[in-house]
Amino acid sequence: VGTRLAVWDKGKRLGWSDDKAAVYDRKVTADFAQHGTLTPVFRRLYLFFGAGVQGPREMAAAFKQNPVRASLVAASLVAAAYAAARASRLFADESESGGSAWNGVSDYTKSHKAGVMLGKVFYGLPIAWGWNALWALGVHMEAVQAGELKGSEVAGKVLPEFIDAFSPLQGNDLLQKLTPTLARPFVESV
């Protein structure tokens, strides 16, 4: 809400009408007012379906509108993820088993949140859908360099990240992905 309000306020200070500022501030993050004819049905069945569609759509639009800038952003995101993972490995405390506490952070957290680990605490913010796959690539590249992951294992880690980043249906396996949100606890307990 704060980001949208700041964008709206900036538009007003530039002399835009209320309507123009409101339309522009909707485009800063996922625009929940924009959807196809079946989206309302899928939103009722699957939590965050709209965001799962809009994130990758906005990413594709960025690449179509300005491929050079989007490529630079993508490369920068991979590099930032690598640097954050490296810093986390360096600044994380030692775990009880003797390795870095960074190794105890789940792959999901490492791949879906931009942040660093200081001591025993990971500080991070969620990454937009679609772009999180690039963050995951940087994190896994750092794991290879640190000797925690073999180069031949990277594709097996990154491919599922890219599939999940561009799929509006989420879950640990195909059955969970296809199960509507309300029925998910029953499927997960089996």
Salt bridges, closest charged atoms under 4 A:
ASP9 OD2 - ARG13 NH2 2.90
ASP18 OD1 - LYS12 NZ 2.63
ASP31 OD1 - ARG26 NE 3.03
GLU58 OE2 - ARG57 NH1 3.16
GLU96 OE2 - LYS120 NZ 3.91
ASP107 OD2 - LYS157 NZ 2.62
GLU142 OE2 - ARG86 NH1 3.21
GLU142 OE2 - ARG89 NE 2.78
GLU148 OE2 - ARG89 NH1 3.99
ASP164 OD1 - LYS177 NZ 2.29
